[in-house]
Amino acid sequence: MSEIKLSDHFSISGLLRFTFPTMMMMVFYNTYLCVDGLFISNFVGSTAYAAVNIVGNYVLLFPVIGTMLGSGGAALISKTLGEKKGELASDQFSTVTWTSIALAVILTTIGVLTVVPAARMQGARGELLEYCRSYGLIVTFTIGTYVVQSEFQYFFAVVEKEALGFVSALIAGFINISLDALFILVFGWGLRGAAIASLLGSIFAGVFPIAYFLTHRDLAVRLKKPGFDPGTLLRACTNGLSEMVVNVSLALVGILFNVQLMRYAGEDGVAAYGVIQAITAVFLAVFAGYSAGVIPVIGYHFGDRNKPELISLLRKSLVILTVTGVIMFVISEALAKVFAGIFVGYDRELLETSVRGLRIYGTVFLVTGCNVFGSAFFTGLNDGLNSAVISVSRTMVLLVACVLLLPLVWGLDGIWISTAVAEALSLIVTFIIFLKNKIKWA
């Protein structure tokens, strides 16, 4: 099978081949987080699982810096490569990488100091708060490694080594899952053991990309000595702002979900949301992985001023994501009870809540893919503003409004449907932005 280059003309099969490793990396990453939760729910209990959901949504706020610098940096660097400026691309890559490492240390410190107050703010009290404390004070040390891992999932695609991101996630996941079994089932360390397993797995995922780029000097871009170029950093941040907004918003909305669920359904509602998040995250990772993988392709052809290829990428991507979304929706509806039962089959009432929530929430698959790609497309065009508008509308403005307002009408069901309604409204915004900015890509 021939090697795929950024400069190629991409067929649908070529796009799937090129983005497949990035998709699988994100899918597997979310799968091993899912397995992590499975161990905790079945062998520690639903209260501990609720604590993981509370802490997890807060911790997810921090690695968004890596997503911003990775997506924005990849778009900038691939555009520079498309302009045939390899040495400048290496300078840009080095600036973004060393800056993110410094930020990773700072963000980890902040996370450790604030995780317990954040859990209390979401309504955790008594035993639930103690679980949040024991889990959170360990798992927050993963923040720094996740910053690096989030960033390099984009950079591996830039140097056409996208399969390495998947291999890295595969090994990290194997470490995490194996240690979960050892620490929880054999040593009996409970929730603390799960946190330690996550930390050790994440260390590999964070160290491997840096080590690879330091030891391989024949790549399209090279990691040079620490340096700082404010212009490069500003452009990378501007390009990647939308991806950061998406992840910040999802984490904040996850916190808002927990607050609303504590009000409408108590700890069982939070635990059910944890089940739904774990399952749907695996599906939604396909959209995120495809979009992350295709950003360097878009950036390269934008730098090369190849508008016919940009139009082709847009049309083929929409076909891929629409068909994929329909398939996901059918699977989630048909197997909702099976999926939820793996996590909370031991509790009939919690299982029923989770199944109903998953079947309602699963309608999101029908529209989310096009919105995620729409934002990524403008990131690839180095148009961070329009990318951010799409992201802010779908993950912040509309979703927050829906989470707050729909439960007033439909109660708990209003919380479950809020994400799908927000995504459907965002699709209209995405369509309008594409029409208004057609001159940039057509």
C-alpha positions as CSV (number, residue, x, y, z in Angstrom):
1,M,0.0,0.0,0.0
2,S,1.5,3.3,-1.1
3,E,2.4,6.0,1.5
4,I,-0.1,8.9,1.6
5,K,1.4,12.5,1.3
6,L,-0.2,15.8,2.4
7,S,0.2,16.9,-1.2
8,D,-1.9,14.1,-2.7
9,H,-5.3,14.3,-4.2
10,F,-7.5,12.5,-1.7
11,S,-10.3,10.1,-2.6
12,I,-12.8,9.0,0.1
13,S,-10.7,5.9,0.8
14,G,-7.5,8.0,0.9
15,L,-9.0,10.3,3.4
16,L,-10.1,7.4,5.6
17,R,-6.7,5.8,5.3
18,F,-4.9,9.0,6.2
19,T,-7.2,9.9,9.2
20,F,-7.7,6.4,10.4
21,P,-4.7,6.3,12.8
22,T,-5.8,9.6,14.4
23,M,-9.4,8.4,14.7
24,M,-8.3,5.1,16.2
25,M,-5.9,7.0,18.6
26,M,-8.8,9.1,19.9
27,V,-11.2,6.1,19.9
28,F,-8.8,4.0,21.9
29,Y,-7.9,6.8,24.3
30,N,-11.6,7.2,25.1
31,T,-12.1,3.4,25.2
32,Y,-9.5,2.9,27.9
33,L,-11.0,5.8,29.9
34,C,-14.3,3.9,29.4
35,V,-12.7,0.7,30.7
36,D,-11.3,2.7,33.6
37,G,-14.8,3.8,34.5
38,L,-16.1,0.2,34.1
39,F,-13.6,-1.1,36.7
40,I,-14.5,1.7,39.1
41,S,-18.3,1.4,38.7
42,N,-18.4,-2.4,39.0
43,F,-15.7,-3.0,41.7
44,V,-15.8,0.2,43.7
45,G,-19.4,1.4,43.4
46,S,-21.7,4.0,41.8
47,T,-20.8,6.7,44.3
48,A,-17.1,6.4,43.3
49,Y,-18.1,6.4,39.7
50,A,-20.0,9.7,40.2
51,A,-16.8,11.1,41.8
52,V,-14.8,10.2,38.7
53,N,-17.3,12.0,36.6
54,I,-17.2,15.1,38.8
55,V,-13.4,15.2,38.9
56,G,-13.0,14.2,35.3
57,N,-15.0,17.1,33.9
58,Y,-12.9,19.5,35.9
59,V,-9.6,18.0,35.0
60,L,-10.5,18.1,31.3
61,L,-10.4,21.9,31.5
62,F,-6.6,22.0,31.6
63,P,-5.3,19.9,28.6
64,V,-7.2,22.2,26.3
65,I,-4.1,24.2,26.0
66,G,-2.4,21.3,24.2
67,T,-5.4,21.0,21.9
68,M,-5.3,24.7,21.0
69,L,-1.5,24.7,20.4
70,G,-1.6,21.4,18.6
71,S,-4.5,22.1,16.2
72,G,-3.5,25.7,15.6
73,G,0.2,24.8,15.3
74,A,-0.5,22.0,12.9
75,A,-2.5,24.3,10.7
76,L,0.2,26.9,10.7
77,I,3.1,24.4,10.2
78,S,1.4,22.5,7.5
79,K,0.6,25.8,5.7
80,T,4.3,26.7,6.0
81,L,5.3,23.3,4.5
82,G,2.8,23.9,1.7
83,E,4.7,27.1,1.0
84,K,7.9,25.0,0.8
85,K,9.5,26.7,3.9
86,G,10.8,23.7,5.8
87,E,13.2,25.4,8.2
88,L,10.7,28.0,9.2
89,A,8.2,25.1,9.9
90,S,10.7,23.5,12.3
91,D,11.2,26.8,14.1
92,Q,7.4,27.1,14.5
93,F,7.1,23.6,15.7
94,S,9.8,24.0,18.3
95,T,8.3,27.3,19.7
96,V,4.9,25.7,20.1
97,T,6.3,22.5,21.7
98,W,8.5,24.0,24.3
99,T,5.9,26.6,25.2
100,S,3.3,23.8,25.8
101,I,5.7,21.9,28.0
102,A,6.2,25.0,30.2
103,L,2.5,25.5,30.4
104,A,1.9,21.9,31.3
105,V,3.9,22.3,34.5
106,I,2.0,25.4,35.5
107,L,-1.4,23.9,34.8
108,T,-0.7,20.7,36.7
109,T,0.1,22.8,39.8
110,I,-3.1,24.8,39.5
111,G,-5.1,21.6,39.0
112,V,-3.8,19.9,42.1
113,L,-4.5,23.0,44.2
114,T,-8.1,23.5,43.0
115,V,-9.6,20.1,42.3
116,V,-11.3,19.6,45.7
117,P,-12.9,23.1,45.8
118,A,-14.2,22.4,42.3
119,A,-15.8,19.1,43.4
120,R,-17.4,20.9,46.3
121,M,-18.8,23.5,43.9
122,Q,-20.5,20.8,41.8
123,G,-22.4,19.6,44.9
124,A,-20.1,16.8,46.2
125,R,-20.6,16.3,49.9
126,G,-19.8,13.6,52.5
127,E,-18.6,10.2,51.0
128,L,-18.9,11.6,47.5
129,L,-16.5,14.5,48.3
130,E,-14.0,12.2,50.0
131,Y,-14.0,10.0,46.9
132,C,-13.4,13.2,44.8
133,R,-10.5,14.1,47.1
134,S,-8.7,10.8,47.0
135,Y,-9.1,10.4,43.2
136,G,-8.6,14.0,42.3
137,L,-5.3,14.7,44.2
138,I,-3.7,11.9,42.2
139,V,-5.3,12.1,38.8
140,T,-4.6,15.9,38.4
141,F,-0.9,15.0,38.0
142,T,-1.9,13.6,34.6
143,I,-2.7,17.1,33.3
144,G,0.8,17.9,32.1
145,T,1.1,14.6,30.2
146,Y,-2.3,15.1,28.6
147,V,-1.3,18.6,27.4
148,V,1.5,17.0,25.5
149,Q,-0.5,14.0,24.3
150,S,-3.3,16.3,23.0
151,E,-0.8,18.5,21.1
152,F,1.1,15.7,19.4
153,Q,-1.9,13.9,18.1
154,Y,-1.9,16.8,15.5
155,F,1.8,17.0,15.0
156,F,2.2,13.3,14.1
157,A,-0.2,13.9,11.2
158,V,1.9,16.9,10.1
159,V,5.0,14.7,9.7
160,E,2.9,11.9,8.1
161,K,3.5,9.6,11.0
162,E,-0.1,9.6,12.2
163,A,0.0,5.9,13.0
164,L,2.5,6.7,15.9
165,G,-0.2,8.6,17.8
166,F,-2.4,5.5,17.7
167,V,0.5,3.2,18.8
168,S,1.3,5.6,21.7
169,A,-2.4,5.6,22.8
170,L,-2.5,1.8,22.5
171,I,0.5,1.3,24.7
172,A,-0.7,3.9,27.2
173,G,-4.1,2.3,27.3
174,F,-2.7,-1.2,27.8
175,I,-0.6,0.1,30.8
176,N,-3.7,1.8,32.3
177,I,-6.1,-1.1,31.9
178,S,-3.5,-3.7,33.1
179,L,-2.7,-1.6,36.2
180,D,-6.4,-1.0,36.8
181,A,-6.9,-4.8,37.1
182,L,-3.8,-5.2,39.3
183,F,-4.4,-2.3,41.6
184,I,-8.2,-2.7,42.0
185,L,-8.8,-6.4,41.8
186,V,-5.5,-7.8,43.2
187,F,-4.2,-5.1,45.5
188,G,-7.6,-3.8,46.5
189,W,-6.6,-0.1,46.3
190,G,-10.0,0.9,45.1
191,L,-10.4,4.4,43.5
192,R,-6.9,5.5,44.5
193,G,-5.6,2.5,42.5
194,A,-7.5,3.6,39.4
195,A,-6.1,7.1,39.7
196,I,-2.5,5.7,40.0
197,A,-3.1,3.5,36.9
198,S,-4.3,6.5,34.9
199,L,-1.2,8.5,36.0
200,L,1.3,5.8,35.0
201,G,-0.4,5.2,31.6
202,S,-0.5,9.0,30.9
203,I,3.2,9.4,31.7
204,F,4.1,7.1,28.8
205,A,1.7,8.9,26.4
206,G,3.3,12.3,27.3
207,V,6.9,11.3,27.2
208,F,6.9,9.2,24.0
209,P,6.1,12.0,21.5
210,I,8.9,14.2,22.9
211,A,11.4,11.4,22.8
212,Y,10.4,10.4,19.3
213,F,10.9,13.9,17.8
214,L,14.2,14.4,19.7
215,T,15.7,11.1,18.4
216,H,14.4,11.4,14.8
217,R,16.0,14.1,12.8
218,D,14.8,13.1,9.3
219,L,11.2,14.3,9.7
220,A,9.5,17.1,7.8
221,V,9.9,19.2,11.0
222,R,12.5,18.9,13.7
223,L,12.4,19.7,17.4
224,K,15.2,22.3,18.0
225,K,16.6,23.8,21.2
226,P,14.1,25.8,23.3
227,G,13.2,29.1,21.7
228,F,10.4,31.6,21.7
229,D,8.7,33.4,18.8
230,P,5.7,35.4,20.0
231,G,4.4,35.8,16.4
232,T,4.3,32.0,15.9
233,L,2.7,31.4,19.3
234,L,0.0,34.1,18.6
235,R,-0.9,32.6,15.2
236,A,-1.0,29.1,16.6
237,C,-3.3,30.2,19.5
238,T,-5.5,32.1,17.1
239,N,-5.8,29.2,14.7
240,G,-6.5,26.7,17.5
241,L,-8.8,28.9,19.6
242,S,-11.9,27.1,18.4
243,E,-10.6,23.7,19.3
244,M,-9.7,25.0,22.8
245,V,-13.1,26.6,23.1
246,V,-14.7,23.3,22.2
247,N,-12.9,21.4,25.0
248,V,-13.2,24.2,27.6
249,S,-16.9,24.4,26.8
250,L,-17.5,20.7,27.0
251,A,-15.7,20.5,30.4
252,L,-17.7,23.5,31.7
253,V,-20.9,22.2,30.3
254,G,-20.1,18.8,31.9
255,I,-19.8,20.6,35.2
256,L,-23.1,22.3,34.5
257,F,-24.7,19.0,33.7
258,N,-23.5,17.6,37.0
259,V,-25.0,20.6,38.9
260,Q,-28.3,20.2,37.0
261,L,-28.4,16.4,37.5
262,M,-27.7,16.7,41.2
263,R,-30.8,19.0,41.3
264,Y,-33.1,16.7,39.2
265,A,-31.8,13.2,40.0
266,G,-29.1,13.3,42.7
267,E,-26.0,11.0,42.7
268,D,-27.7,8.5,40.4
269,G,-28.2,11.2,37.8
270,V,-24.5,12.1,37.9
271,A,-23.5,8.4,37.7
272,A,-25.9,7.9,34.8
273,Y,-24.3,10.9,33.0
274,G,-20.9,9.3,33.6
275,V,-22.1,6.2,31.8
276,I,-23.5,8.2,28.9
277,Q,-20.3,10.3,28.6
278,A,-18.1,7.2,28.6
279,I,-20.1,5.5,25.9
280,T,-20.8,8.4,23.6
281,A,-17.2,9.7,24.0
282,V,-16.0,6.6,22.2
283,F,-18.3,7.3,19.3
284,L,-17.7,11.0,19.1
285,A,-14.0,10.4,19.1
286,V,-14.4,9.3,15.5
287,F,-15.6,12.7,14.5
288,A,-12.9,14.5,16.6
289,G,-10.2,12.1,15.2
290,Y,-11.2,12.5,11.6
291,S,-11.3,16.3,12.0
292,A,-7.9,16.4,13.7
293,G,-6.4,14.2,11.1
294,V,-7.6,16.3,8.2
295,I,-6.6,19.7,9.5
296,P,-3.0,19.4,8.2
297,V,-4.3,18.2,4.8
298,I,-6.5,21.3,4.5
299,G,-3.7,23.5,5.8
300,Y,-1.3,22.2,3.2
301,H,-3.6,22.7,0.2
302,F,-4.6,26.1,1.5
303,G,-0.9,27.1,1.6
304,D,-0.5,25.6,-1.9
305,R,-3.6,27.6,-3.0
306,N,-5.3,24.5,-4.4
307,K,-9.0,25.4,-4.1
308,P,-10.3,22.5,-6.2
309,E,-8.8,20.1,-3.7
310,L,-10.3,22.1,-0.8
311,I,-13.7,21.8,-2.3
312,S,-13.2,18.1,-2.8
313,L,-12.0,17.6,0.8
314,L,-15.1,19.4,2.0
315,R,-17.6,17.4,0.0
316,K,-16.1,14.0,0.7
317,S,-15.7,14.8,4.4
318,L,-19.4,15.7,4.7
319,V,-20.4,12.5,3.1
320,I,-18.1,10.4,5.4
321,L,-19.3,12.1,8.6
322,T,-23.0,12.1,7.7
323,V,-23.0,8.3,6.9
324,T,-20.9,7.6,10.0
325,G,-23.3,9.6,12.2
326,V,-26.4,7.7,11.0
327,I,-24.6,4.4,11.7
328,M,-23.6,5.5,15.2
329,F,-27.2,6.6,15.9
330,V,-28.6,3.2,14.9
331,I,-26.0,1.3,17.0
332,S,-26.6,3.5,20.1
333,E,-30.4,3.0,19.9
334,A,-30.2,-0.7,19.4
335,L,-27.5,-1.5,22.0
336,A,-28.2,1.1,24.6
337,K,-29.2,-1.4,27.3
338,V,-26.2,-3.6,26.5
339,F,-23.7,-0.7,26.7
340,A,-25.2,0.7,29.9
341,G,-25.5,-2.8,31.5
342,I,-21.8,-3.2,31.3
343,F,-21.3,-0.3,33.7
344,V,-24.3,-0.4,36.0
345,G,-26.1,-3.7,35.4
346,Y,-25.9,-4.3,39.2
347,D,-28.4,-1.4,39.9
348,R,-31.8,-1.7,38.1
349,E,-33.0,1.8,38.7
350,L,-29.6,3.3,37.7
351,L,-29.6,1.1,34.6
352,E,-33.0,2.3,33.5
353,T,-32.0,5.9,34.0
354,S,-28.8,5.4,32.0
355,V,-30.5,3.5,29.1
356,R,-33.2,6.2,28.7
357,G,-30.6,8.9,28.9
358,L,-28.4,7.2,26.3
359,R,-31.2,6.7,23.8
360,I,-32.2,10.4,24.0
361,Y,-28.7,11.7,24.1
362,G,-27.7,9.5,21.1
363,T,-29.6,11.7,18.7
364,V,-26.5,13.9,18.8
365,F,-24.7,11.6,16.5
366,L,-26.9,12.7,13.6
367,V,-25.5,16.2,13.5
368,T,-22.3,16.6,15.5
369,G,-19.9,15.3,12.9
370,C,-20.6,18.1,10.4
371,N,-20.2,20.8,13.1
372,V,-16.9,19.4,14.4
373,F,-15.6,19.2,10.9
374,G,-16.9,22.7,10.0
375,S,-14.8,24.2,12.8
376,A,-11.8,22.1,11.9
377,F,-12.1,23.1,8.2
378,F,-11.7,26.8,9.1
379,T,-8.8,26.0,11.5
380,G,-7.1,24.3,8.5
381,L,-7.7,27.5,6.5
382,N,-5.9,29.4,9.3
383,D,-9.1,31.3,10.0
384,G,-9.3,31.0,13.8
385,L,-12.1,33.5,14.1
386,N,-14.8,31.7,12.1
387,S,-13.7,28.4,13.5
388,A,-14.1,29.9,17.0
389,V,-17.6,31.3,16.1
390,I,-18.8,27.8,15.1
391,S,-17.3,26.3,18.3
392,V,-18.6,28.9,20.7
393,S,-22.1,28.7,19.3
394,R,-22.3,25.0,19.5
395,T,-20.5,24.2,22.7
396,M,-21.0,27.3,24.8
397,V,-23.9,29.6,23.9
398,L,-26.5,27.2,22.6
399,L,-25.6,24.3,24.7
400,V,-25.6,26.2,28.0
401,A,-28.9,27.8,27.1
402,C,-30.4,24.3,26.3
403,V,-29.0,22.7,29.5
404,L,-30.5,25.5,31.6
405,L,-33.9,25.9,29.8
406,L,-35.0,22.5,28.5
407,P,-35.2,20.8,31.9
408,L,-37.7,23.5,32.9
409,V,-40.0,22.0,30.3
410,W,-39.1,18.3,30.2
411,G,-37.3,17.7,33.5
412,L,-34.5,15.1,33.4
413,D,-35.3,14.3,29.7
414,G,-34.6,17.9,28.9
415,I,-31.0,17.5,30.2
416,W,-30.5,14.5,28.0
417,I,-31.8,16.1,24.8
418,S,-30.1,19.4,25.3
419,T,-26.9,18.5,23.5
420,A,-28.7,17.3,20.4
421,V,-30.9,20.4,20.2
422,A,-27.9,22.6,20.6
423,E,-26.0,20.7,17.8
424,A,-29.0,21.0,15.5
425,L,-29.2,24.7,15.9
426,S,-25.4,25.0,15.5
427,L,-25.6,23.3,12.2
428,I,-27.5,26.3,10.9
429,V,-24.8,28.6,12.1
430,T,-22.1,26.4,10.5
431,F,-24.0,26.5,7.1
432,I,-24.3,30.3,7.2
433,I,-20.6,30.8,8.0
434,F,-19.6,28.5,5.1
435,L,-21.8,30.5,2.7
436,K,-20.4,33.8,3.9
437,N,-16.8,32.7,3.6
438,K,-17.1,30.8,0.3
439,I,-14.4,32.9,-1.4
440,K,-11.7,31.5,0.9
441,W,-12.3,27.9,-0.1
442,A,-14.1,27.9,-3.5
